[in-house]
Amino acid sequence: MPSLLLRNARLVLPGAIVEGGWVCVQDGQITAVSAIPGEPEPAVGPETEVRDLGGHYLVPGFVDMHVHGGGGAAFSAGQADQALVAARFHLGHGTTTIVASTVTSELSVLEHHIGELSGLVQDGVLAGLHLEGPFISKDRCGAHDPDLLRAPAREDLERLLRAGRGSVRMVTLAPELDNGMDAVRLLTEAGVIAAVGHTDATYDQTRQAIELGAPVGTHVFNAMRPVHHREPGPVTALLEQEQVIGEVVNDGIHVHPSVVSLMFSAAGAHRVALITDAMAAAGMPDGEYPLGPLTVRVRDGEARLAEGDSLAGSTLTMDAALRNTVHLAGVPLADAVISASLTPARALGLADRIGSIEVGKQADLVVLDQDLRVQAVLRNGEGVDTASPV
């Protein structure tokens, strides 16, 4: 007998929406799923909790593979207490799997931060760490201190990976830098995702990095050489290669909705990963907030460097990214859900456990109302506090 039966749901499965669907959960795992409308529910005993979802959508928990903070706290502070606050904030918005992103700092500082956060990876609070900088282009540095940027020397990369004790899952780098291609090889051989981003690479250089094993484009379009009809640059190379998954910050600010729609048309939902790139100000009032060693000023929810005016992450949450993808970019809900859950799970090598509502996977589930706003969140089958509790 299941310990929990979620019934009367609009069940969003990979490629389909099942009306009047149901899901059974036992010991934190999905044990049965209705695959067709009207499929009879399993028999349950008095020990089974039955929840009628009243026709709300039931979607897999969101997977955010690129996020710097939220709820007033920053992962880039390198402090476990702040990381817990940020992770809980995003969990309340449906993000059941989160990869904490750092920002460019001195190597010794970054090494310390990685060591501090690695314990939360071991505890299962975080799914891994993402190092965004310092191995990126000064010409495309965005909200990173250009004075702290450097080429990816082997000894520096190995030093940071050692500090993570296996917790570093992704490193964003500019492959055109000195040793850039060697760094892609090193990371790939170490089982770490080499992500192309904050880059002034040419089309050919990006193709070479992809061929060497780089499988992800960091917030495609942002902080990279733009598309030109005679020099297609990294964007075209990333979108045309079937093995590459491209991140997109769909907050209506970083990328125009029509370009988000174009990205889905070019690559498909199985190759587009919604991310937040959120910083500490997500969920907080306008004001000034730290982002690593820099100060960010937030006005009307838009985050920019206090000095220089570059976009500095976002105040986005994954549920809002999903709504924007459907309502602004015109992507069908089933596809948008794939990009919010299954695609980033595949990018992280976790799709066998999370990312879709399928038998045998973790019961990471989100209940959304008809406006796609969070009503309830389950992580490993356990209910958590949400931004909009039932």
Beta strands, then each sheet from edge to edge (+ up, - down):
strand 1: 4-13
strand 2: 16-26
strand 3: 29-33
strand 4: 49-52
strand 5: 57-60
strand 6: 62-67
strand 7: 69-70
strand 8: 73-74
strand 9: 95-102
strand 10: 128-132
strand 11: 168-173
strand 12: 193-196
strand 13: 216-217
strand 14: 245-249
strand 15: 272-275
strand 16: 287-291
strand 17: 294-299
strand 18: 302-305
strand 19: 365-368
strand 20: 374-379
strand 21: 382-384
sheet 1: 3+ 2- 1+ 4+
sheet 2: 3+ 2- 1+ 5+ 19- 20+ 21-
sheet 3: 6+ 9+ 10+ 11+ 12+ 13+ 14+ 15+
sheet 4: 7+ 8-
sheet 5: 16+ 17- 18+
end
